[in-house]
Amino acid sequence: MKMQLNLPTYEFRTTQREGIPLIFDAFRRRWVKLNPEEWVRQHFVRYLVEEKHYPASLMAIERSLKINRQVFRADAVVFSTTGSPILIIECKAPEVKITQKVFEQIVRYNYEFQVDFLIVTNGLTHFCCRIDKTNLTYEFLTEIPNYNVLMC
């Protein structure tokens, strides 16, 4: 299942157990089922760490949250050095189009996290926006910011 993405190519530890492909998630320190969405998630968080200088220790993969008594999982959440969430990432499989519905999903998650930055990616197309909570607006950024920009 090695799909070409619009991200740098990285080496990952993969294996199969009982015919199920697995990938080693260095963030969660365990083997997880390798499906197209997981392939995107692993590449994207690695891209953030290696290319955009995000501290791996300040990233949580599949972070749980509760909305109206239902449990959801944000694909990844990035935290500030003080432990506050500052960015939510929603990953989709490459064949999934990034639609308004995907953005509504991550905006719902943000009611819980209250971050200033949102990223949606399917590994081929990446969208990043900055939320202006004062004016209740948002702006799409032309590129994914380095970690130090999030801290400003």
Backbone as a ProteinNet text record, in pm:
[ID]
protein_1_A
[PRIMARY]
MKMQLNLPTYEFRTTQREGIPLIFDAFRRRWVKLNPEEWVRQHFVRYLVEEKHYPASLMAIERSLKINRQVFRADAVVFSTTGSPILIIECKAPEVKITQKVFEQIVRYNYEFQVDFLIVTNGLTHFCCRIDKTNLTYEFLTEIPNYNVLMC
[TERTIARY]
81.8	0	87.6	179.8	264.8	217.9	129.8	73.9	163.3	175.7	251.4	165.3	222.2	151.5	223.1	160.8	221	295	385.5	466.8	601	704.6	831.7	813.4	900	897.8	978.8	921.7	989.5	989.1	1085.7	1091.2	1011.4	931.8	853.9	874.6	859.6	861.2	721.1	711.7	583.5	598.2	487.5	485.2	343	321.7	188.1	168.4	49.5	11.6	-123	-126.6	-249.7	-309.9	-221.6	-266.2	-305.1	-292.2	-328.4	-201.1	-192.7	-74	-71.5	46.8	66	180.9	175	282.9	315.4	444.7	482.3	466	380.5	357	453.8	553.6	656.1	598.8	490.3	429.8	355.7	279.8	204.4	285.7	401.4	493.5	426.7	354.5	290.3	257.9	230.8	189.6	41.9	6.4	-133.8	-167.9	-295	-340.8	-309.3	-248.8	-209.8	-321.1	-397	-497.7	-461.2	-529.8	-490.2	-486.1	-582.4	-581.8	-460.4	-426.7	-310	-181.5	-173.7	-57.5	-40.8	-151.4	-147.5	-106.7	-168.5	-138.1	10.2	64.4	204.7	297.3	267.8	350.9	337.7	214	194.7	258.8	242.4	303.6	456.1	506	651.4	700.4	622.8	654.2	660.6	563.9	563.9	688.6	727.1	843.6	973.7	989.9	1118.2	1136.3	1028.7	1042.3	1000.5	902.6	846.7	885.9	969.4	1030.7	930.6	826.3	731.5	791.8	793.4	846.8	756.3	811.3	733.1	672.3	741.8	692.8	569	539	423.1	309.9	310.8	205.7	135	3	-77.4	-152.2	-143.1	-209.5	-339.4	-446.2	-579.8	-619.1	-622.1	-658.9	-811.5	-856.8	-1000.7	-1059.7	-1186.3	-1262.2	-1407.7	-1484.1	-1625.3	-1708.6	-1806.4	-1899.8	-2039.6	-2122.4	-2259.1	-2259.9	-2175.5	-2164.9	-2117.9	-2077.4	-2020.8	-1869.6	-1796.8	-1651.3	-1603.7	-1516	-1454	-1304	-1231.7	-1085.4	-1033.8	-959.2	-888.6	-766.2	-737.2	-624.1	-493	-471.6	-351.2	-378.1	-318.9	-326	-183.6	-150.7	-18.3	-36.5	55.9	47.4	160.2	136.1	240.7	334.3	440.8	536	474.4	362	293.5	184	164	67.1	-70.4	-88.1	-217.1	-224.1	-339	-350.9	-346.6	-273.4	-262.7	-298.2	-306.9	-334	-402.1	-506.5	-572.5	-548.6	-523.4	-502.6	-605.7	-672.3	-766.4	-712.3	-690.7	-637.3	-745.9	-745.2	-834.5	-751.2	-809	-741.7	-727.4	-626.4	-603.9	-724.7	-806.5	-921.3	-1039.1	-1030.3	-1137.9	-1115.6	-1216.2	-1206.8	-1224.5	-1149	-1161.8	-1281.5	-1388	-1512.6	-1548.8	-1656.9	-1708.8	-1739.9	-1787.8	-1821.2	-1697.6	-1581.7	-1456.9	-1420.7	-1437.3	-1407.1	-1504.7	-1630	-1727.3	-1688.8	-1633.4	-1588.3	-1478.6	-1377.3	-1265.4	-1308.7	-1402.7	-1453.9	-1529.9	-1605.5	-1673.7	-1572.3	-1463.4	-1358.4	-1300.6	-1295	-1234.2	-1321	-1449.5	-1531	-1471.7	-1414.8	-1352.2	-1211.6	-1130.6	-988.7	-959.7	-1039.6	-1021	-881.4	-835	-702.8	-711.6	-596.1	-590.3	-561.6	-519.5	-482.9	-549.7	-597.9	-657.8	-591.2	-565.3	-511.5	-597.6	-633	-702.6	-618.6	-594.2	-513.4	-563.9	-548.8	-569.8	-439	-330.4	-198.6	-162.6	-262.5	-239.9	-264	-368	-402.8	-404.1	-343.7	-335.6	-396.1	-481.2	-537.9	-504.3	-457.1	-427.8	-495.8	-564.9	-624	-597	-593.3	-573.8	-709.7	-748.6	-875.6	-851.4	-932.1	-928.8	-1051	-1027.1	-1138	-1200.8	-1123.2	-1175	-1279.1	-1245.9	-1335.4	-1423.9	-1408.8	-1485.7	-1472.5	-1347.5	-1317.8	-1203.9	-1171	-1057.7	-990.3	-865.2	-790.3	-711.6	-720.1	-641.7	-499.4	-402.8	-261.9	-210.2	-110.3	-56.5	37	86.3	171.1	154	196	191.9	301.7	266.6	369.4	464.3	585.7	678.9	623.1	670.4	620.2	637.8	752.4	777.2	676	618.6	517.4	389	357.4	235.7	244.1	365	385	379.7	370.9	368.8	232.8
-117.3	0	125.6	137.2	255.4	349.4	441.8	538.9	661.9	720	844.5	960.3	1040.9	1155.7	1284.2	1395.1	1525.6	1570	1483.6	1503.1	1436	1473	1401.1	1252.4	1171.7	1027.1	996.1	918.1	878	726.4	674.9	531.1	503	397.2	354.8	206.3	163.8	20.7	-32.6	-132.7	-194.9	-346	-411.9	-557.2	-603.5	-732.8	-790.5	-892	-891.9	-993.9	-1048.9	-1180.3	-1247.7	-1179.4	-1138.1	-1076.8	-930.6	-871.4	-730.8	-646.8	-547.2	-461.4	-368.5	-353.2	-268.5	-172	-57.9	40	76.8	97.4	134.3	284.4	323.9	464.4	505.9	583.3	624.8	717.8	787.4	877.9	799.6	699.1	617.8	499.3	477.9	369.5	231.9	209.9	80.3	59.7	-65.3	-100.8	-68.7	-7	24.8	-24.6	-48.4	-96.5	8.3	-36.9	52.9	56.7	165.2	190.3	321.7	361.1	483.3	608.8	623.6	741.2	739.2	622.2	611.3	643.1	600.7	631.3	783.4	853.2	1000.4	1058.9	1011.7	1065.9	1048.9	930.2	905.2	995.9	1012.5	1101.1	1246.9	1288.3	1429.9	1469.8	1389	1426.4	1419.3	1325.7	1318.8	1443.1	1487.4	1610.6	1729.2	1739	1849.6	1846.9	1728.8	1715.8	1744	1680.2	1687.1	1811.8	1862.1	1976	2107.6	2102.6	2225.3	2244.3	2153.8	2166.7	2165.4	2083.7	2066.4	1965.4	1994.8	1898.7	1775.7	1659.8	1535.6	1517.4	1563.1	1546.3	1632	1727.6	1814.8	1783.1	1659.2	1615.8	1494.4	1493.5	1378.7	1324.8	1195	1130	1067.7	1086.1	1036.6	1079.6	1207.9	1266.1	1263.2	1202.8	1191.1	1323	1342.6	1456.9	1416.6	1486.8	1454.1	1573.6	1545.2	1648.2	1590.8	1659.4	1611.4	1464.7	1430.2	1294.9	1189.2	1230.4	1136.7	1155.6	1044.6	1049.1	1050.5	1143.6	1155.6	1153.3	1143.9	1149	1244.1	1343.4	1430.4	1352.6	1355.3	1277.8	1317.4	1446	1491.3	1628.5	1651.1	1781.5	1820.7	1945.8	2000	2096.5	2089.5	2170.5	2273.5	2380.5	2479.3	2423.2	2493.1	2449.7	2457.4	2529.3	2536.1	2430.5	2350.1	2242.3	2275.4	2396.3	2433.8	2386.4	2335.1	2296.3	2420.2	2410.2	2525.4	2490.9	2360.7	2319.5	2184	2169.6	2040.4	1999.3	1870.6	1817.4	1708.3	1716.7	1613	1552.2	1421.3	1349.7	1263.6	1260.1	1174.2	1090.3	981.7	898.3	978.5	946.3	1023.1	1027.7	923.5	924	1006	1054.5	1135	1281.1	1340.3	1481.4	1567.4	1675.7	1770	1860.2	1841.8	1914.3	2000.7	2074.8	2155.3	2067	1946.2	1854	1820.6	1804.9	1776.8	1896.1	2017.9	2136.3	2150.4	2115.5	2121.6	2025.9	1911.2	1813.7	1873.4	1933.1	1986.4	2110.2	2188.1	2304.6	2258	2147.8	2091.2	2053.2	1989.5	1952.8	2077	2184.9	2305.7	2372.6	2340.1	2390.6	2342.3	2221.7	2164.5	2219	2223	2256.6	2407.1	2484.3	2630	2669.5	2607.2	2638.6	2752.6	2805	2912.9	2863.1	2736.7	2683.5	2548.4	2528	2402	2356.8	2227	2170.3	2051.5	2047	1933.3	1885.9	1754.1	1699.7	1562.2	1531.9	1395.3	1339.8	1406.8	1364.4	1420.2	1462	1520.1	1670.3	1710.9	1851.6	1883.3	1996.4	2036.6	2176.9	2195.2	2326.2	2361.5	2482.6	2531.2	2666.3	2684.4	2816	2861.1	2992.2	3058.3	3115.5	3087.5	3135.2	3266.5	3367.1	3494.1	3494.2	3459.7	3445.9	3580.5	3686.5	3819.3	3863.3	3848.9	3893.5	3781.7	3660.5	3544.1	3519.7	3523.8	3499	3397.3	3358.5	3269.5	3309.1	3271.1	3299.7	3176.2	3137.5	3024.3	3071.1	2993.2	3026.7	2960.2	3021.3	2967.1	2849.7	2834.8	2719.9	2681.7	2560.8	2512.2	2586.8	2655.6	2731.4	2642.1	2691.1	2627.2	2639.3	2552.8	2551.7	2687.2	2751	2878.7	2987	2979.2	3076.5	3055.9	2931.8	2905.7	2969	2983.2	3033.3	3185.6	3253.8	3402.6	3456.3
0	0	0	-83	-84.7	-193.8	-155	-248.5	-253	-369.6	-384.7	-334.9	-248.1	-192.2	-233.4	-208.7	-233.5	-106.8	-63.4	56.2	29.6	103.3	86.9	116.8	60.2	84.1	208.9	298.4	421.3	431.1	503.4	530.9	657.9	653.9	769.4	791.5	915.6	945.7	920.4	833.8	804.2	815.5	838.2	845.9	816.8	824.5	812	922.2	978.5	1076.5	1034.7	1011.4	969.7	846.8	754.8	630.2	641.2	759.3	779.6	778.3	687.1	685.3	806.4	865.3	982.8	957.6	1023.9	1019.4	1163.3	1191.4	1328	1343.6	1437.5	1466.7	1577.4	1541.5	1637.6	1745.1	1715	1812.9	1920.8	1878.5	1973.7	2022.5	1961	1996.3	1989.5	1878.5	1860.4	1712.6	1679.6	1544.7	1528.7	1415.4	1386.8	1247.1	1225	1094.4	987.8	880.7	771.8	667.8	670.9	568.6	499.6	395.4	323.4	410.6	501.1	588.9	681.8	734	822.7	746.3	621.4	536.7	525	503.3	494.4	629	737.9	870.9	904.7	882.2	914.8	833.8	706.4	623.5	666.4	694.1	724.4	857.1	960.8	1089.1	1079.1	1001.9	980.7	906.3	807.9	734.4	830.9	921.3	1017.3	1105.3	1150.1	1237.6	1161	1047.2	976.5	891.7	832.2	741.5	805.9	895.1	953.1	1099.1	1151.5	1284.6	1400.6	1387	1496.2	1593.5	1723.1	1819.3	1829.2	1803.1	1809.4	1948.1	2050.6	2187.6	2216	2127.4	2147.3	2048.9	1997.6	1905.4	1964.1	1953.2	1997	1875.9	1853.8	1741.8	1792.6	1714.2	1750.3	1892.2	1911.9	2041.4	2058.9	2165.9	2192.1	2238.3	2200.8	2249.4	2255.4	2334.7	2352	2307.7	2220.2	2174.9	2192.8	2272	2299.7	2341.7	2433.2	2489.2	2389.6	2269.8	2172.5	2171.2	2159.2	2156.2	2011.1	1981.3	1849.4	1867.7	1756.4	1762.5	1656.7	1700.3	1606.2	1559.2	1429.7	1377.5	1444.2	1462.6	1532.6	1592.4	1707.1	1773.4	1809.6	1781.6	1815.2	1931.5	2026	2147.2	2152.1	2228	2254.3	2360.5	2387.5	2490	2629.9	2643.6	2773	2785.8	2680.1	2685.6	2631.5	2577.1	2518.3	2373.6	2329.7	2189	2099.4	1986.6	1896.3	1751.7	1719.5	1581.9	1582.7	1500	1479.9	1335.3	1314	1179.4	1154	1040.4	997.4	869	870	754	691.7	562.5	486.1	391.4	343.3	243.2	113.7	33	-91	-184.1	-184.7	-275.8	-223.8	-98.8	-40.1	-76.5	-138.5	-174.1	-49	-43.5	67.8	36.4	112.5	87.4	208.1	193.7	303.4	424.6	401	510	594.1	529	602	689.7	634.5	714.4	830.8	810.3	919.2	1031.6	995	1095	1182.1	1121.4	1200.3	1279.4	1224.9	1298.1	1421.5	1410.2	1527.9	1635	1593.8	1688	1755.2	1680.2	1735.9	1842.1	1848.5	1959.5	2090.8	2089.2	2208.4	2230.5	2123.6	2139.7	2137.8	2065.6	2057.4	2009.7	1901.4	1846.7	1745.3	1707.8	1609	1467.4	1454.1	1322.9	1299.2	1176.7	1134.4	1005.2	993.8	869.7	829.5	702.1	643.8	526.5	518.9	410.2	369.1	243.1	195.4	139	173.8	127.5	-8.6	-82.9	-215.2	-212.4	-140.6	-125.9	22.6	58.4	199.2	211.8	311.1	340	483.4	502.7	637.7	653.3	763.8	787.4	929.9	941	1070.6	1112.5	1235.1	1288.5	1362.1	1330.7	1402	1494.3	1620.4	1714.9	1750.1	1741.9	1774.3	1672.5	1544.3	1437.4	1382.3	1440.5	1396.8	1246.1	1199.8	1058.7	1050.8	928.7	907.3	776.9	764.6	643	605.4	477.7	429.2	404.6	449.6	432.4	304.9	243.6	118.7	143.1	265.7	298.2	444.2	475.1	613.8	690.3	799.4	872.6	952.1	971.1	1062.7	1204.6	1293.7	1429.5	1498.2	1478.9	1548.8	1507.7	1388.1	1344.1	1423.9	1457.5	1535.4	1673.4	1722.3	1858.4	1867.2	1754.6	1755.7	1788.6
[MASK]
++++++++++++++++++++++++++++++++++++++++++++++++++++++++++++++++++++++++++++++++++++++++++++++++++++++++++++++++++++++++++++++++++++++++++++++++++++++++

